[in-house]
């Protein structure tokens, strides 16, 4: 349930409602919008009659949220949430690019990739130190050594870091080096991990599961949001279908859907979404057109020699070309959004 206060509700009236919520044993999240204060009741509200709160002075109305995700829902939080990554803002109307290799292979490799990423305008450096791989014989990552390398490279080029955390026992060490903690597709419904990363206070990049529905994805985000500490960044990375021509089926309809249903920002991952390097650029353009708040893409100094995901990684030439096209699309989208505002 949410309680929407009148625009002119006083502090005393709001405090009276808050006291009553606490008396009946519920937690509350306060959302202060530009016009009204919205109170989100957290807990079992089935026994509470709506009229009980509608009688309080300053209450405009009460609304029962029928879906199972509440704090993630735009019903509770109508305005967009802007995720501030130590000065880099995601969801404020700008378009943020995250770029880097699938795996951190060494200091020289990640430094060179950081240089490339920065040259194309990326503000956040991506790279895996702990790698969940389908085969137990595939490269599993450099672990903390890799984290030190990516942090050093990012600091040298004034960039932020996003990297994956695979399990609860690695949270502390990954959080030590990363600015954004990424939850991979295989862990979208690892609820213990989601709840734990939500307590770190770090922004969480939540990738969509390989076969995850929109509803399941939103509920996964709720596990993070319930801590009220870590904001979520949705990452659309394609889903598994019967199509075999691409690694995954890149579901760009998820972008406007998530923006309609949730207040958290969403970025797109055309590298994993397609698995084919020459499809990455057109799908990156399409992601911008769909309304995404940013892009995460795999790049490598020499994709043919990459230890993982070489076929979907862009070299410097193709990455810089893609970024020029993305920039053209972002400018076009600004004009489209201006037209929307005139209606």
C-alpha positions in Angstrom: 0.0 0.0 0.0 1.1 3.6 -0.6 -0.3 6.7 1.1 -0.3 9.8 -1.0 -0.3 13.0 1.0 -1.9 16.2 -0.1 0.5 18.7 -1.7 -0.2 21.1 1.2 0.2 18.5 3.9 2.1 19.8 6.9 5.1 18.2 8.6 2.9 17.5 11.6 0.3 15.7 9.5 2.9 13.6 7.9 4.5 12.7 11.2 1.1 11.7 12.6 0.6 9.2 9.7 4.2 7.9 10.2 3.6 7.3 13.9 0.5 5.3 13.1 2.3 3.2 10.5 5.0 2.4 13.1 2.4 1.6 15.8 0.9 -1.2 13.6 4.4 -2.7 13.1 5.1 -1.7 9.5 8.2 -0.2 8.0 7.8 2.8 5.6 9.8 4.4 2.8 9.3 8.1 2.3 9.3 9.4 -1.3 9.4 13.2 -1.4 8.3 14.1 -4.9 8.3 17.6 -6.4 4.6 18.1 -5.5 3.6 15.4 -3.0 5.0 13.1 -0.3 4.3 9.4 -0.9 4.6 6.9 1.9 5.3 3.3 1.0 4.2 0.8 3.6 6.5 -2.2 3.7 5.1 -5.4 5.2 1.8 -7.3 5.2 -0.9 -4.7 4.7 -3.7 -7.1 3.9 -5.3 -6.6 7.3 -5.3 -2.8 7.0 -8.4 -1.0 5.8 -7.7 1.8 3.4 -10.3 4.1 5.0 -8.3 4.0 8.3 -5.6 6.2 6.7 -7.9 8.2 4.4 -9.4 9.8 7.5 -6.1 11.3 8.6 -5.7 15.0 7.8 -3.3 15.7 5.0 -3.9 12.3 3.3 -5.1 12.6 -0.3 -5.6 8.9 -1.0 -4.3 5.4 -0.4 -3.4 3.0 -3.3 -2.9 -0.7 -3.0 0.0 -1.9 -5.3 -1.1 -5.2 -6.8 2.2 -6.3 -8.1 4.8 -8.1 -6.0 7.5 -5.5 -6.5 6.8 -2.3 -4.7 9.8 -0.2 -4.0 11.0 -0.9 -7.6 7.6 0.2 -8.9 6.9 3.5 -10.6 3.5 3.5 -8.7 5.4 4.2 -5.5 8.1 6.3 -7.0 6.7 8.2 -10.0 9.8 10.3 -10.8 12.9 8.8 -12.3 15.7 7.7 -9.9 19.1 9.2 -11.0 21.9 6.9 -9.9 25.0 8.9 -8.9 28.2 6.9 -9.4 30.6 9.3 -7.6 29.7 12.1 -10.0 28.7 10.1 -13.1 24.9 10.2 -13.3 22.8 7.5 -14.9 19.2 8.3 -15.6 19.4 12.1 -15.6 18.7 12.3 -19.4 22.3 11.9 -20.5 23.7 8.7 -22.1 26.5 6.9 -20.2 28.8 4.4 -21.8 30.6 1.6 -20.0 33.3 -0.2 -22.0 36.0 -2.7 -21.4 37.0 -6.3 -21.9 35.1 -9.4 -20.9 38.0 -10.6 -18.8 40.9 -8.7 -17.2 44.0 -10.5 -18.6 46.7 -8.3 -17.1 47.7 -4.8 -16.3 48.9 -3.8 -19.7 45.8 -5.2 -21.4 43.4 -3.4 -19.1 45.3 -0.1 -19.2 45.3 -0.2 -23.0 41.6 -1.0 -23.0 40.9 1.8 -20.6 42.7 4.2 -22.9 40.5 3.0 -25.8 37.3 3.3 -23.7 38.2 6.8 -22.6 39.0 7.9 -26.2 35.5 6.9 -27.2 33.8 8.8 -24.4 33.1 6.0 -22.0 33.0 7.1 -18.3 33.0 3.7 -16.7 35.4 0.9 -17.3 34.1 -2.7 -17.3 36.0 -5.9 -16.9 35.6 -9.3 -15.2 37.9 -10.4 -12.4 35.7 -13.3 -11.3 34.3 -15.1 -14.4 31.3 -17.5 -14.3 32.0 -19.8 -17.3 29.9 -22.5 -18.7 32.9 -24.8 -18.9 35.0 -25.5 -15.8 38.1 -25.6 -18.0 37.6 -22.0 -19.3 39.5 -19.0 -17.9 37.9 -18.1 -14.5 39.5 -14.7 -14.0 42.4 -13.2 -12.1 40.3 -12.5 -9.0 41.7 -9.8 -6.6 44.8 -9.3 -8.8 42.5 -8.4 -11.6 40.5 -6.1 -9.4 43.7 -4.2 -8.5 44.6 -3.9 -12.2 41.2 -2.5 -13.3 41.1 0.0 -10.4 44.6 1.2 -11.3 43.7 1.6 -15.0 40.4 3.3 -14.2 42.1 5.8 -11.8 44.8 6.6 -14.4 42.1 7.6 -17.0 39.7 9.1 -14.5 37.0 6.5 -14.9 34.7 4.5 -12.6 34.6 0.7 -12.4 31.9 -1.8 -12.9 32.7 -5.5 -12.3 30.8 -8.6 -11.4 30.4 -10.1 -8.0 29.6 -13.8 -8.1 28.8 -14.8 -4.6 28.3 -13.4 -1.1 31.9 -14.2 0.1 33.4 -12.0 -2.6 31.2 -8.9 -1.9 33.7 -7.2 0.5 36.7 -7.6 -1.8 34.8 -6.6 -5.0 33.2 -3.6 -3.2 36.7 -2.5 -2.2 37.7 -1.8 -5.8 34.5 -1.3 -7.7 32.1 1.7 -8.0 29.2 -0.4 -9.4 28.7 -4.1 -8.4 27.3 -6.1 -11.3 25.0 -9.1 -10.8 25.4 -11.4 -13.8 22.6 -13.1 -15.7 23.2 -16.4 -14.0 22.7 -14.8 -10.6 19.6 -12.7 -11.3 17.6 -14.9 -9.0 20.3 -15.7 -6.4 18.2 -14.0 -3.8 20.7 -14.3 -1.0 23.3 -12.5 -3.1 20.8 -9.8 -4.2 19.9 -9.1 -0.6 23.5 -8.9 0.4 24.7 -6.6 -2.3 21.7 -4.3 -1.6 23.2 -3.6 1.8 26.5 -2.3 0.5 25.3 1.2 -0.5 26.9 0.7 -3.9 24.9 1.0 -7.1 24.0 -2.4 -8.4 24.0 -3.3 -12.1 21.4 -6.1 -12.4 21.6 -8.1 -15.6 18.5 -9.8 -16.9 18.6 -13.6 -16.5 19.1 -15.8 -19.5 15.5 -16.8 -19.5 14.2 -14.1 -17.1 10.8 -12.5 -17.6 10.3 -8.8 -17.0 8.3 -9.6 -13.9 11.0 -11.9 -12.5 13.6 -9.2 -13.3 11.6 -6.5 -11.4 11.2 -8.8 -8.4 14.9 -9.5 -8.4 15.5 -5.8 -8.2 13.1 -5.6 -5.3 15.4 -7.9 -3.2 18.1 -5.2 -3.7 15.7 -2.2 -3.2 14.3 -3.4 0.1 17.5 -2.5 1.9 16.9 1.1 0.9 20.7 1.5 0.5 21.7 0.5 -3.1 20.0 1.9 -6.2 19.5 -0.5 -9.2 20.7 -0.1 -12.8 18.8 -2.6 -15.0 21.0 -4.2 -17.8 19.2 -5.7 -20.8 21.6 -8.3 -22.2 19.3 -10.5 -24.3 17.4 -13.7 -23.5 17.7 -17.3 -24.6 15.2 -18.2 -27.4 15.1 -20.9 -30.1 17.1 -18.6 -32.4 20.6 -19.8 -33.0 22.0 -17.1 -35.4 22.9 -14.9 -32.4 24.1 -15.7 -29.0 20.9 -14.4 -27.4 17.8 -12.6 -28.6 18.3 -8.9 -27.8 14.9 -7.8 -26.3 14.9 -4.1 -26.8 11.2 -3.9 -25.9 12.4 -4.4 -22.4 13.8 -0.8 -22.3 10.5 1.1 -22.7 8.7 -1.6 -20.6 11.1 -1.2 -17.6 11.0 2.6 -17.9 7.2 2.4 -17.8 7.1 0.0 -14.8 10.1 1.1 -12.7 11.8 4.4 -11.7 15.3 2.9 -11.9 17.4 3.5 -15.0 18.1 0.8 -17.7 21.1 0.4 -20.0 21.7 -2.1 -22.8 24.4 -4.7 -23.5 24.5 -5.4 -27.3 27.7 -7.4 -26.9 26.0 -10.2 -24.9 22.7 -9.5 -26.6 24.0 -10.6 -30.0 27.4 -12.3 -29.5 28.6 -11.1 -32.9 30.8 -8.0 -33.1 29.4 -6.6 -36.3 25.9 -6.6 -34.9 26.9 -4.7 -31.8 26.9 -1.2 -33.4 23.5 -1.4 -35.0 22.0 -2.8 -31.8 23.8 0.0 -29.8 22.1 2.5 -32.0 18.8 0.7 -31.5 19.3 0.8 -27.8 19.6 4.6 -27.8 16.4 4.8 -30.0 14.5 2.6 -27.5 15.3 5.1 -24.8 18.1 3.4 -22.8 20.0 5.5 -20.3 23.3 4.0 -21.3 25.3 1.3 -22.9 27.7 -1.4 -21.7 29.9 -2.9 -24.4 32.9 -5.2 -24.7 36.0 -3.9 -26.3 39.6 -5.4 -26.6 42.9 -4.2 -28.0 43.1 -7.5 -30.0 39.8 -9.4 -30.0 41.2 -12.3 -31.9 43.6 -13.0 -28.9 41.0 -12.3 -26.2 40.9 -14.9 -23.5 37.1 -14.8 -23.5 34.3 -13.3 -25.6 36.6 -12.3 -28.5 33.9 -12.9 -31.2 31.6 -10.2 -29.7 34.3 -7.7 -28.7 35.1 -4.5 -30.7 38.6 -3.4 -31.6 39.5 0.3 -31.2 38.6 1.2 -34.8 35.1 -0.3 -34.6 34.5 0.9 -31.1 35.3 4.5 -32.0 33.1 4.3 -35.1 30.3 2.9 -33.0 30.6 5.7 -30.5 30.3 8.4 -33.3 27.1 6.7 -34.4 25.8 6.5 -30.9 26.5 10.2 -30.3 24.5 11.0 -33.5 21.6 8.9 -32.1 21.7 10.5 -28.7 21.5 14.0 -30.3 18.5 12.8 -32.4 16.8 11.4 -29.3 17.2 14.8 -27.5 15.2 16.4 -30.3 12.5 13.6 -30.2 12.2 14.1 -26.4 11.8 17.9 -27.0 8.9 17.1 -29.4 7.3 14.9 -26.7 7.6 17.8 -24.2 5.7 20.1 -26.6 2.6 17.9 -26.6 
